[in-house]
Amino acid sequence: MFTSDFWDSLQYKKNAWCGSLNAPLLNSRDKLVLVVLDEEKEGILEIQKNACDKYIQNVDSYVDSVSDVILNYYKWHFEEIEKKVRLDEADHKDIITDNELYKMITLWYLFVCRDGSYGWAFGCCWDVENGLAVLLSESEPRVISRTQLQNLRKLNDPTLGLLVHDCQNSWKGLERNSFFGKLENLEIELEGSVEEGITPAQQKAYAAYTQKKGELFEAFSKMMLTAYVGDSAQVDEMLASGQPIVVQTALPKTLYIDREGNYGWICYTEWNQSYMGVLLSESKIQLMQPDQLRNYRNEEKVIDEVFGVLFKDSTGWSKEVVVRLAGAVCTMPVTIRTYGKPVSEKQRASYQKFIELNATRWEGIQDATLDYYLEGYDDFVEYLDLPDSLLRENVTRENVVPGLLDFTKLFIKTNGRIAWLCESPTTDDGLAFEFTSGEIELISQTEII
């Protein structure tokens, strides 16, 4: 236990009483800075003194447990981290060790909050300004931000467990899930201010999600497999065979629940190293942008019988689809031009045709692109530094598209005409692969937009 002389030796700096402690066996400075928070300069509370005693009694166990907690955090956020800093091969999430991890982080502070909560604050190479923190005073250590620790607002919800406010507009929780046969973190993010807390609708939504999450993930996996294969009938046959089939292209990272109880995943998408929103609370799974999921209850939208959830844009309505195009899975916007009018039956029929042609339209695009390329070959030679595979004597329909054309969206005109829009390096107007008639026709974008 700390003596009265120790407490008397602390100095008040900014909003806290500060001193030093022996550093634990982590990558740290010689001394660990003790920061006992006291914004109003009311003095150190008894509960804070007891917290420090508890810390000293348990510090060895914290050293043992925190390594795994931070390692799990690092692996779960690896895709974001590797975009911020240059990592060595040994730092990859599949092979990194504790020793390598502690080369990237440094323990600086022990923060003790006014309610007796406490945790370590680290500096880290991937977020030099903010670092990270580990809340130690709960039953299990939890990685949070340093700002969250310094301004700690938490609650223990009977449905959702420990929640910590992010100092913006969300409460954050954590659970462990096995989505692809491997136990990993899933962050829970609930819309709400400190004052608002958690709504009954959010508690009910989380309970409903918990009951259905296995079923939801199975349906979502089938959706992604269909996008990968390009033929729903073939997917049904594959699944009916009983063989386990996993296409790990989209991994849930966050479960988001708004204040009305709408909920869904924010998934990391391997095909474009980005993120996608997956609404789960409607009768059918709906894909959208992450911001559209987070702002779902405030977005101007309709739920169409054929298209699903559509969001209002400047010329009509839009949504997101995942398809296998140009030889790879990709996320594409669908733009439905209506100029303020409702979606028409012609547009629904065109989109239904798009779904039905899913297994065959790519071959038509390949053929049309090869013809277009060979007809304008001299222009491509002038504008591009062609690899050997695209020289006239080597080019085939299989290798002509990737890297040649940039597909931008699926476009449906007011009269029901439907086409893939794309950009070409040899034309300013852009191209369109129209398949309104059921056959692929390559035209200029100006002919359909």
N, C-alpha and C positions, 0 to 999 in steps of 0.2 A: 504493500500500500504506500501511496505517496504521503510524505510528511507535510506538515504545515509550512516548513521552511521551503519546500519545493514550490508550493502554490504561491508563497510570498515572493519567490524569485521570478515569477512570470512577469513579462512586461506587456503593457497594452499598446498594440500597434493597429491602426486603422480600426477594424471592427472586432478584434479578438485579442485574447491573452495568449502570448507566444513564449515558448521555451524550447528545449531540445530534449530528445530521448536517445537512447542507444538504438542504432539502426538494426533491424532484423536481418536475417540471412537472405536478403534479396538484393538485386542490383540497386544499390542506393548510395547516397552520400554517407560520409562518416557518421553524421548525426541526422536523426529524423526530426524535422521541425514539428512541434506540437502546436496546434492552433485550436484554442478553445473559444468558440464563437460567442460574442457578446455585443451585438450591434448597439444596444442602448447603454452600454457601460454600467450595467446593473450589478456586476460582479459574477464570479463563477458560482454556478448552482451546485447544490449537493449531488444532484443527479448526474452532472457532468464529472464530478470527482469520482463518483461510483463507477461511471463508464470507463474512466481511465484505469481504475483498479481492475475492472473486468478485462480490459484490453491487455494489461500486463500479465494477468493470469492465463490468458488464452493465446498469446502472441505466437507461440510455437505451432499451435494447431492452425492458426491463420496462414502461416508460412506454407504449411503443407497443403492446405485446401485452395489457396488463392491461385496457385500456379495452374491448376486444371481449369478454374473459372475463367482466367484471362486467356488461356489457350483456346478454350471453347469459343470465347468471344472473338478472338483473332480469326479463327477458322470460319466462323459464321459471317464475319464482315470482310473476309479476305478480298473479295472482288472490288470492294470500295477502297480498301487499303492499297492494293497494288496499283490502282490508278493514281494515287497520291504520291507514292514514293517508289524509288527504284529498289527492288528486292533482289537478294541473291537467290540462287537456286535452292539453297538449304532452307530458305524462308517459305517455301511453298506449303500451303495448308496441309497437304497430305504427308509431309515428311518433317515438318518443323518440330524441334524439341524445346524443352523448357530453357535450356542453355542458350539456344539461338534466339528465343523470344526475349529473354532478359537482356540481350544485347541491344534491343530496340526500345526498352522502357527503363525508366529510372524512378525509384520511389523517393518522393520528396517530403510529403506531409502526412500527419495524422490529424484529421479534422474531427472535433467533438462538437456536436450540435446541441442546441438548447434543450432538446427533449431527451438527451442522453444517447442518441444515435451517434455512431462514429464510423470512420472508414479511412482508408489510405487513398492518397491522391498521387498519381504518377505523371511523369512526363513521357511522351511517346513520339517516335519519329514521324508517324503518319498524321499527327495532329499537334504540332508544336505549340500552337496558341492555347488550345483547350485541354490537352492531355486526356486522361481517363481516371476514373476512381472506382474503388471497390467498397461497397457498403458491407461492413463486417459485423455489425451489431445484431443482424437478423439471424434467424435459425440457419440460413444458408447464405454465403457471400453472394452479392449481386453486383455485376459491373454496371455502373451508371456514369454520367459525365461529371467532371469536376464541378461544373456549375450546379448540377442537381444536388451534389453533396453539400456545397457551401450554402445553398438555399433550400435545404431539404424539406419537402412536403410529401408525406407518405400516408397511406391508409392501408389497413388490412381488411379487405373485403371478404365476406363469407363465401362468395361465389368465385371470385377471381384471385384471391390470395393477396400477396403483397404488391401494392402499386406505388410507384414513385412518380411525382409530377415532373414533366420535362421543362418546366419554367416557361412554357409557351402556351399550348392549348391542348395538351394531351396527358393522360395518365398512362404509364408504361408498366407492363407486367411481363412475365416470362414463363414459358413452359417448355417441356422437352417432348419432341414428337419423333416418330419414326416414319418418314414419308417414303423413303426408298430403301428400307431395311437397315437404316443407320440412324441412331439416336442423335438428334441435333436440336439446337435452340429454335424456338418460335417466339418472336416478340409479340406481345399483345399491346395494341395501341387503342386507347379509348378517348374519343373526343370529349373535352370538358376542361373547365378552369378549376383552379384550386377551390374556389368557393362553391362551384356547382357539384363537385364530387362525381359519383357514378349514379346513373339513372336506373330505375327498375327495368326499363326497356333494354338497357345494355346488359344487365344481369340475366334477363330472360333470353336475350340473343346469344350470350355466351353459353348458357345451359343448352340451348337448342343446337348450337354448333358442336358442343362437346358430344352430344348424342349422335350426330350425323357425320362427324368429320371423316370417319373411315369411308362411308358411302360417298361423301362429297369428293374425297381424293380419288376414289376409284373412277367416278364419272369424269373428273377433270383429267385424269391420266388417259382415259379413253379418248377424250376430246383432243389431247395433244398427240396421241398415237395416230388418230385419224388425220390430223394435219400433216404429220410426218409421212404417213403412207400415201395419203391422197385418195383413199377409196374406203368409204365407210363399210361397204359390204365385205371387203377384204379384211378389215379390222374385226368385224363380227366373226368371221371365220377363224381368224388368228386367236381371238379370245375364247371361242367355243372349243378350240383344240385342247384347252386346259393347260397349255404351257405358259409359265410365267413370262410375261413380256413387259419390259420396262423401257420407256424412252425418257430418260432424265434430261429433259430440255427446259423445264420450268419448275423451279423449286420455291415453295412458300417460305418467305422470310418473316412476314409480319401478318398478324390477324388484326384488321382494323374494324372497329365497331363505332358507328356514330351515335349521337344521343337519341336518335329515334329507333335504334336497333337494327339498322341496315349494316350488314357485315360482309367481309370478304378478305381474300388474301392479297398481299402485294408480293409478287413472285419475281425472283431473279431469272431472266431469260438468257440461256446460254448462247442462243443463236445470234444475238446482237449485243451481249454484255450490258443489258439494260434491265428495266423493270416493267411489269405489267400488272394492272389491277384485275382481280377476278372476283366479281360479285357473286356471293353464295346464297344470299338471303331471299332471292326471288325463286320462282318455281323451277327455272332453268338457269344454269350457270351462264353468266354474261361476262364478256371480256371488255376491258376499257383501259384508259390511261390511269396511272396511280392517282393523279390529282382529281380525276373524275370520281374515283372511288371514295377518296377522302372528303370530297365535297358533294357526294351523291344526293343528299337530301335537299341541297340548295340549287342543284343544276336544273336547267330547263330541259326537260326530257319527255319522251313518250315510250311506252312499252308496246311495240308492234307485234302482231300475231306471227309475222314471218321473220322480221329483222331482229326481234328482241328489243333490248334497250337502245334507244337512239337519242343522241344529244343534239341540241339546237346549235347550228352554226350560221354563218352569214348568208348562205344561199339555200339552206334547207336543214338536213339532218346528217349525222355521221355516227359511225361506230368503228370498232377495231375487230379485225379478224386475224387468225393465225393460219397460214397456208404454207404449202411447200411450193415455192416458186423460184425459178432460176436455179433449180437443183438443190435448194436448201430451204429449211423452215425459216419463215420471216413473219414479222408483225406488219400488217398493212391497214391503213385507214380505208373505210368505205364511205364515199361521199354520195349522198342522195339529194339531187337538186330538186327543190320544190317551190322555191321563192315564196315561202310563207303559207303554202297550201299543204294539206295532209298528204301523206304518202299514198300513191295511187296503186290500183290493182295491177297496172302494167309494170310498175316498178317492182312490186312484190313478185310478179311472175318472172321478171328478168332475174331477180336475185335467186329465186327458186331454181331457175335454169343454171345459174352459176354453181349452185350446190350440186345439182345433178351432173354437170359436166366436169366435176372435180377430178375424176380419174383420167380424163382424156384430153382436156384443153391444153395441157402443157406440151404435148407432142405437136399440136397445131402451131403453138407459139414458136417452138423450136424450128419447124419447117419454114414458117413465115420469116423468122429472123435470119435464117441462113440465106434465103432468097434475097432479102433486103441487103444483107452484108455483101454478098457476091455482086449484086447490081451496083452498089456504091463502093466497091472495093478500093478504087483509086482515091476516093475521099478519105476513107479510113486510114490508108497508108500515109496520107498527107497529115492528118490530124493526130494520129496515135503512133506510139512506138510499139509496133506489133510484136508479140512473142512468136516464136517459131510455130506454136500450135495454131495461130490464126493466119499464117501465111496461106495463100490461095490453095497451094497443093496439099496442105495439111488439115485445113479447117473442116469440121463436121458439125452436124446439128447439135451434138452433145456438148461441144466445147465453145460454141460461138456466143452463147448468151452470158454466162458469168463474166462480169467485168466489162462487158460491152454496153449493155443497156441498164439504166437505173430505174427500176419500177417504183412508182411513187404512190399510187392509189388505185382502188377499184371505183369507177365512176358510173353512176346511173343517172341518165338524163330524165327530164320531165316526161318525155314520150316513151320511156322504158328502154331506150338504147343503153347498152352496158358494155364496158370496155376496161381493160387494164391500161392505165396511163403510164408512160415512161419517158425518160429523157435519153437523147442520143447525142454523142459528141459532134455529130456532123449536121445537126439541124437545130435551129433556134426554136422552132415551133413545137417540138416534142412529137412523140408517136403515141398511137393508141392501138391496142389489139382488141378489136371489137368482136364479140361473139353473140350478138343479138339473135342472129339467125340459127345459131347452133354450130356454125363454121367460123374458124378464125380468119379475120381479115385485118391486115395491117394498113392503117390509115394515119393521116396527120391528126394531131389533137384538135386543130382548128375545125375539122370536119364534124366533131362531136361535142366539143365544149361550147 
